[in-house]
Amino acid sequence: MSAHSRIDNARGPVHSGSGDIHVHAAPDPREADGPSFRRIADDQLAWLRRVLVAPDGMGEARSRLARTGTVILDGAPGSGRTSAARVLLREYQRDAGVLHELLPGEDDELSLRDPDLVGTGDRLLLDLSAADSVRWAAAQADLPALRKTVHEQDAHLVVVMLHGGALDADLQHYRVEIGRPRGTRVLRRHLRTHGVPYEQYRRPDPSLASLLEQGTMREIADFADLVRRARETARPGDGYTQWCASARKAQADRRKEVAALFAQLREGSQRALLISVSMLHGAHADVIHRMTRLLLRTAGSPDDDLPLLQHKDLAERLAEVSAEAGPDGHVRFTELDHDTAVRTHVWDHLPDLRRHLGTWTALTVDAGDPLLTRELRDRLVAQLAGEYLRTGNRAGLASLAESWSSRGTSRAGQEAAVHALTCGLVAPGHGSAFRQKVYQWCVQKPPDAEFAQVLIRVCADVIAVSHPDQAMLRLYHLARREQGTGRAREALCDLVATSPRLRRRLLDRLARQRHTPAEMGIFLSVCDPGPLIGPYGHAHGLVEEPGTQDSLTTCWNAVLSGLPRETWQSSVVGWLHHAALLERRGDILLDLLVAAAGRCDGRGATFAALYASAREAERTSPAGPSRAAAASDRLLQKISIAQGIGPLTSPSP
């Protein structure tokens, strides 16, 4: 079997099934009318947990992870080791911490030895199942330091090791061998979860013996999904044997069959119809008819000049391409998965048509046809993206997505761009390259307004799901360069709100930058005192950590020195209100403000502005006038000490 990339099965998890992945996305999350990618990813993980037949060793792995916080899974390829790893981590999902897939070796990823890599309660996946021996040896050398940090942060780490790779003696205690579960149980679990009644598949099909004994978990899952689809489109009276036969035929090599069909269809209108059905499989007949005409125009084919009543009707034309419209008016090929075979043939043997298919797809999703539902638009984009990815043309797909988002302000066009990039980001073997491409877009040149919204969405809703550090870095670069909208900054603030570790990393980065107005604006957006002083993890706040204190002091100094008072006033008032509410426990906020002001060139004027802000804040303080006045007194005392003139009391009003 040749290596290939696919985007599969909207009803099941990524990597499982042969249908389409439907990722609903919109340029502005506040306007989206479909589920976010994060919600879809959560649903897929829940699905994976339902269909997973526990492999041999799963119980031991679960116990080892509970006792030590770390487990290293070993097993033959296709045994279900990676799925087992994801399910194990899902069992530890809780309010604190995020899921983080570690990527040692990627340009903007922290070293496994870096303590900042792990936050309190994080769930970490280190998948090295496809690593070479050099990468495995390098990662293994860092595992003791990583495991120590995981233990200190009350986190959980699952490593999928290189099968057959050597493992150091001091790590053997964490190793658990994962064995392949019985293929029959795996197939039945998938069929049952797909809603197929047990009595319909309780008798084994002898033709499946080889698949069930030797196939990988992925191959069995793919076959189960084909059986499900065959059942849904079967003729009355067909049973499990016929569904399996249809599924086996769909998996067979059909290149010669499709090539013969193309050779038989000589007219452009016939081929346009065949291609439209393959790209919009399951769409209403009216959509197929209109989009076929659009494809003919896009490819430069002339219209049929016969009188209208001499045209073949749609039913006859569909029969010529082995398709038909069902009772509901939706068009499908008569054989299962024939649409995949047609798309493959068109892409491989009509290379001059590829550019036109990209244009046609953009025009189709932007057509505004009420019968062209969002699900159909997403599926169309996924079909096209799948061909780019199958043939390894990542640059072509990235360029296409960028061009789609620049077609104007069309919401559908931006949705298509988001969806195309999402397909690349989640496709096995392609995610790293697309994350790097997104990074280049965010850093190298200011994207136009429409494309910037696309990048914000894929960073916040797609990359952040399993790679939050990379998402944070990309959103930071977008936020420091955006003009007017503030959406990148808003998405960045939302992301760091999910993890104190991410907030700490962002503050550290801001403290080390040139402190442009944009960076100072980002700081003012993420310096909310609530998350900083609130306890997390080991019952202390970020603001109590020396490193975070240094970052906050540096950033506040830049703000107080470089921005007018009206820009930072509201943020300072927020800190003063918290200091009043917390009384003596909030003095650390006052100390940081005074320390930052003390570094300013004209510190006397800055101290005066701080104290004036404190007196003004008393009028709106949620702590009440007496506690607010007490906070102002404490601030004045700290200012006086900083100036070397001793503690003073505030003047009478």
N, C-alpha and C positions, 0 to 999 in steps of 0.2 A: 504494500500500500504506500503510495507516495505521500510525502509530508505536505500538509496544507493547513491553512487557517480558516476557521469558520466562526460565525456569530450565531449562537444557537438558542432555541427553545425558550420562548417568552414565558412558558408556564412552569419551567423548572429553573434550576440554577445555571449560572454561566458554566460552560464546559459540559453541559448535559443536554442531549436532545438534538434533533436535526431541523427544528423549526427556526423561527426568527426571534431575535431579542428585541423587545419593544421598549425603548427608553424614551419616556415622554419628557420633553424639556422645552423651556421657553426662555427667551432672552432676559426677562425680568421675573425673578421668582415670585414677586408679589402679584403677578398677573397670570401665573401658570394655572391652567385648568386641568392638569393631569398630575399623577404622582411624581414626586422627585426621584432622581436616580438613587438617592440614599434610601428612600422608602422601598424602591424596587430591589436594591441590594439586600436590604434586611429581609424582604419577602423571599428572595432567592436563597438566603442562608437558612431561613426557616424551612423552606422546601427541601433543601439539602439534608437537614436534620431528619425530616420525615421519611425521605427515601433511602437514607443510608442504612444498609445492613451492617451492623457492627462487625468489623473484620476481627480475625483472631488477634488477640493482644489489646483490644480496645479497652477492656476493663482494667487491665494492668496499667495502660497509659493514663487512664483517667485517675487511677489511684496515685500514680507517681506524680502527676501534675498537682493533685491536691496536697500531697505531702511536702513536695519540694519546690513547687512553683515553676518547675522546668521539666520538660520531657523531650527526648530526642527520638523521633520516629524513624525507623528503618524498615524497608520493605521493597519488594520487587516492583518495577514500574507496572502500573495498571492494577495494583492491589487495593487502591482506595486510600493510600496513606495521606495524600494532600486533602482530600475531603474529610478524612478523620481529623486532621489537624484543625481545620476550620470549625468543625462541629465541637471539638473540645474547647476551643476558645469561646465559642458562642455560649457555652454553658456557664462561663464566668462573666457574662455581660451584666453590668451593674451601673449605678449612677456615676460613680467616679471612673475616670480613665477612658481611653479611646482604643479602638482597634488600629493597630499600626503594623503594616507589612514592611519589614526591614529590607533594605536594598543596598547591601554593602557593595561598594564599587561604583555606584552612580555618582555623577559629578557633584551634586549638591546634597548628598546624603551624609549624615554624621557617621563617624567611625563607631563600630560596635563597642569600643572601649569608652566612648564619651558618656559620662553620667547624664548629660542633658537629653540623651536619646530616650530615656524611660521616665514616664510620669507615674504618679501614684495611681494604682489600680489599672494600668494599661494592660492590654492584651496584645502580645507581640507574636507575629508569625515570621519565621526565618526559613523560607523555602529554598533549599539548596539541592533539591532533587535533580535539577538539570545542570548543576555547576560542574565545571571541570575540576581535575584534581588540584590544580594550583589555587583556584578560588576557594575550594573546600578547605584546603590546608590553612589558608590565610584566615578564613572565618573561624575555623576551629581554634586557632591560636588566640582569638579574641573572646571566645565563649566564656572562659572563667570570669573575666572582668564583667561581661554582660550579665552573666548569671548572678554575680554579686549585686549588681545594681538592681536587677529584677527582684531579688530577695529584699533589699532595703526599701524598695518602693511598693512592696506588697503587690507586685504585678505578676503576670503569668506569661511564660515563654514556651512556645512549641517550635521545635526545629525539625524540619524534614531533611534528613541527611542524604548525602550522595550514596546511593546503594552500592555496596562493595567498597566504599571508602574506609580507610583506616580511622579508628576513633581512639583518642588518647585514653590511657588507663583511668585517669581521674575523672573522665566524663562517662565511662562505661555504666556507672550507676544510674544514669538518666536515660539510657538507651532502652527502647522497647521495640521488639520485632512485630511488625504488622503483617498478618497473613491474609491472603485472598479469601473472601467469603465464597460460599457456594454460588455458582452462577444462577442456578434455578431460583434460589431465594432472592437474589438481587432482581432478576427479571420480574418475579411475582410481586415484589414490593413496589416496583415502579408501576406495574400495570394496576395494582390495587390503588395506588395513590393517584393514578390518572383516572380513576373511576370505573375501571373495567370490572364487572362482577366476577367473583372467584369462580363460579360454576362455568364461566365461559373459557377459562384457561387452566382448569385443574388437571386436564389430561395433557401430558407433555407432548410437544411436537418433536418427533424424532429428528427432523431436519435441523433442529437447533442445537444438537448435541455438541458440535464443534465450537460454536459460539459460546455456549454456556460453560464448557470445560476449559477453553483456552482464551476466550475474549477478555479484554480489559473491562474494568468497570464502566469506562466511558463508552466503549463499543456496545455493551449490553444496554446502557441507558439510552443511547441513540436508537437502538433497535426497538426498545419498548416504546419510545415516542413515535416511531414509524408505525408500530402496531396500533397505537392510539389513533393516529391520523387515518390509518386504513379503516379502522372500525367506524370512524365518524363519517366517512364518505362511501362506505360499502353498500352494495345492493342488498335489498331485503332477502333474508335467507342465508347470507354468508355468515360464516362462523370463524372461530379462532384460526383454523387451518388456512382459510382463505386470506385472513388478515396477515398472517405470517408470510404467506406466499407473496402477497403484494409488497410487504416490507422487504423481503429478500430481493425481489426484483428491483425495488427502488435503490438498493445498495449495490446492485450490479453495475458493471461498466457499460454505459449506454452511449458511448461516443459515436459508434458506428450507426446506431439507430437514429440519433439526432442528426448526424451528418447526412444520412439518406433522406430524412424529412426535409432538410434545407435544400438539398439538391432537387427535390420534387417541387418545392415552392419557388417558382421563378419570378413571380411578380412582387414588386416592392410592397404593395398593399398587403399581400399575404405574409411576408416576412415581418412587416411592421406590426401586424396583428399578433403573430406568434411571439414577438419580443414583448409587446405590451402585456399579453397574458402572463408571460413568465415573470415580468417585473411587478405586475399588479395582481398577482394570483389571488383569487377570491374576491376581487372587486366587482361592483355591479356592472352589468352589461353596458349601461349607458356610459359609465366611466371608461370602460375598455374601448368603446367606439370613439369617444371624443379624444382620448389620449393617443389612440392609434393615428388619427388624423393629425394630431399635433406632432407625433414622431415623424410622420411623412414630411410635414412642412419643415421641421427642424433639420432633417437630413437632406433636404433639397429635392425631394421626389415630387413630381407633378401630380396634381389632383386628377382623379378619373374624370374624363370628359364625356362619359356616356350619360344619356338622360337618366334622371334619378330613378325612374321606374324600371330601368333596365339593370340597375345594380343588383348584385347578389344580396340577399338578406343576411343579417348577422348570424343566424343559426347555421346557414350553409357555409359561411366563411369560417365560423368557429370549428365546424366539423372538418374542414380542410386542414386545420392545424391541430387536430386531435383534442379539441376542447369542447365544452358545452356549458350552457347556462342552466343552473338548477331551477327548481320550482321557486326559489326565492329571488331569482334573477341574477345571482352571482356566478361568475364564470370561473371554471376550474378545468384543468386538464383531466382527461379521462383516466390517466395512470398516475399513481402516487409518486410524488417528488419529481415529476417530469419537468417542472419549472426550473429546478436546480440544474438539470442536465442541459436545458436550453440556454440558460444564462452562461453556463460554462462554455458552451460551444460558441455563442455569440462573442464573448469576450476574447476567446483564444483565436478564433478564425476570422473575425471581422475587426481587426485592430483599428482601421480608419473610422469605425463607428463609435469608438469609446468617447471621444471628445463630444460627439453629438448626444450621446446618452447622458453625459453630465449636464449639458445644457437642457435637454428634454426633462430630466429629473427636476431641475430647478424651476422650469416653467410649469411642470405638473404640480409641484407642491404649492406653487404660488397662484394656481389657477382659480382658487376660490370656489371650486365645484362643491356643492353641499353634500354630494354623495361620496366625495373623496375625504373620508374621515381622517382624523388625526392618526389613528392606528394604521390606516393604509399609507399615509404619507411617511410615517416613521418606518414602516416595512419597506417601502420603496427605497428610501435612503439607505437602509440596512442592506438591501439586496445589492445596490450599486457599491457601497463600501466593502461588502464582502468580496466582490470581484477584485477590487484594488488590493485588498489584503491577501487574498488567495495567491495572487501573482507577485506579492512583495513590493507593490508600488506605493509605499507609504507617502513619498513626496507628492505623488499625484493626488492622493486623497486629501492630504493637508492643504495643497494648493486649491483644490476644488472647494473645500470648506471655507477657506478664506475668501474665495471669489463669491460664494453664495451669500456671505454675510455683508458683502459690499454692494449688493444689488440695489440698495435703497433701505428704506425703513420697514420693509415688509416683515411682519412678525413670523410668517410661515417660512420665509427664507432664512431668518436667524435660527428658527427651530431646527431647520434642516442642517444648518452648519453645526449647531451644538450636537445634533444626533450623529452626524458623520464623524466628528472628533471623538465622541463617546465610543463609537464602534471601534475606532483605532485604539483608544485607551484601554478598553476591556478585552481586546482580542489577545489570546495567548500568543506570546512571542513578539508582540508589537507594542505593548504598553510603555516600555522604557523609551523607545524611540519617539513616541508621541508625547510623552511627558517632557522629553528634552526639547522637542519642537515647540511645545507650548511655552517652555521657559525662554526660548530664543525670541518668540513673539513678544513676551512680556518685557524683556530686557532690552532688545536691540533697537527697536524703533517704536515710537508712539503709535499704537493701532488707531484706526479711525473709530469713531464713536460706536458704530454698529458692531464692528468686530471686537471691540473692547468688551461689550456686553456678553458676547459669545464666550470670550476667554474667562470672564468672571464666573460665568455659569459652570463651565467645565472644571474650573479650579475648585469652586465652592461645593459643587454637588457631585462631582465625579472623582477627581483626584483626591479630595479630602476624605473620601469614604475609607480608603485604606492607606493613603500616604499623606497624612495631615501636615507633616513638616514641609513637604514639597509644595503642597497647596498654599501654605502660609507664605512661603518665599515668593511664589508667583503672584499672589494677591498683593503682597507688599510692593513689588515692583510696579504693578498696575496702579496701586493707590497713590504712589509717589509721583505718578506721571499723568494721572487722569485730570481732565479739565471739566469742572462744573458739576457732574452728576453726583459724585460721592458714593457711587454704588460699590466700587472696589473697596473703598475704605469701610463701608458698611459690612460687606461680606467678610473682610478681614477681621473686623471686631466680632462678628458672629462666630467666626472660627476659633479665635483665641478664647472666647468665652466658654468653649467646651473643655478647655484643659489649662490648668495653671502652668503646666510645663510649656505649652505653646506661648502663653502670655510672657513667661520669663524669657524665652528665646527671642521674642519680638522686641521686648524692652532692651535686651542686650544688644541686638542688632541696631536699634535706633540710637543707643548711646554711642555706638562706634561709627556712626555716619557723619556726614558733613553738616548736618542740622540745617537743611534747607527749610523754607516755610512749609513745603509739603510734608517733610518728615516730622516737623514740629506739630503740624496739624494731625498727623497720624497718632503721635504720642498723646495729644490732648483727647483723642477719641478712645484710647485704650487705657488711660490712666485712672479710670473709675476706681475710687478708693474701696468700694464694696468688695469686689473680687480680690483686691490686693491685701486687704486686712482680714478678710474672712478666713477661718481655719480650713485647712484641707489636709488630706493625708495624715501626717503625724501631728495633727492638731496645732499647727502653727500657720501663720499667713505668709504669703509671698513677701510682704513688706518687711518681715522680720529676718529675711535672708540677706546676708551681707552683700552678695553679688547683685541682688535686686535693688537694694538700697543705693548702691553705687550707680546703677543704671538710672534709677529715678532721679537721683540728685543731678547727674549729668544732663539728663533731658530737661528737667525743670530749670536748670541754669540756662540752657540754651533758649528755652521759651521765655523766661523772664528777661533775658538779655536782648533777645532778637525780635520779639513780637510786641505790639502795643497792648496796653492793659485791657482794652475792650475785647481782645481776642482770647486772653487767658483767664479773664475774670470769672466766668461761670465755672470753669474747672477748679480754680482755687476755692471758690465758694463751696463747691461740692466737697472738697477736702476739709474745709473748716466746719461744715455741717457735720461730717462724720466725726471729726475730732470732738465736737461738742457732745454728740450723742454718746461716744465711748468714754468721755471724760479722760481720766489719766491714761487709760489704755490707748487713747487716740493721740497721745502726745508724740508718738513716733511720726505721725503725719506732719505735725507742726515742726518737729526737728528737721525733717527732710526739706520742707519749704524754706526754713531759715538757712539751712546749710547751702541750698541752691542759691538763694538770694545773696548769701555772703560771698559767693564767688564772682558776683557781677562786678563790672568795673565801677559803676556808680551805685555801690551797694546801699548807700544811705537812702537814695531815692527809691530803690527797689524795696527796702525794708518799709519805708513809709507807705508805698503802694500796697504792700501786703497787709499792713496794719489797717489801713483805710478800708481794704476789702473785708477784713474781719469785722470791723464795726458795721459795715453795710450788711454783712451776712447775718448779723444778729436779728435783723428785722424779719428774715424769712426762715430762720433756723427751725427745723422740726423738733429740736431738743428743748425749745422754750427759751425765753429771754435770759433767765438767770444762768442756765448752763452755757448758753452762747456767750454771755458776757464773761463768764469764767474762762472759757476757751480763749477769748480775746486777751484776757489778762495773762494767761500762760504764754500766748504768742508774744506779747510785748516783753515779758520777762526773758524769753529766749532770744529775742532780738537784742535786748539790752546786753545780755551776756555775750552775745556774738560780737557786739561793738566794743566790748571791754569796759562798759560803764556800770556794770552791776545790775541786779534785778530792780525793776521799777514797777510801780503800780499804775494802772490806767488812770488818766485824768477824769475828773467828774464830768458828766455830760453837760 
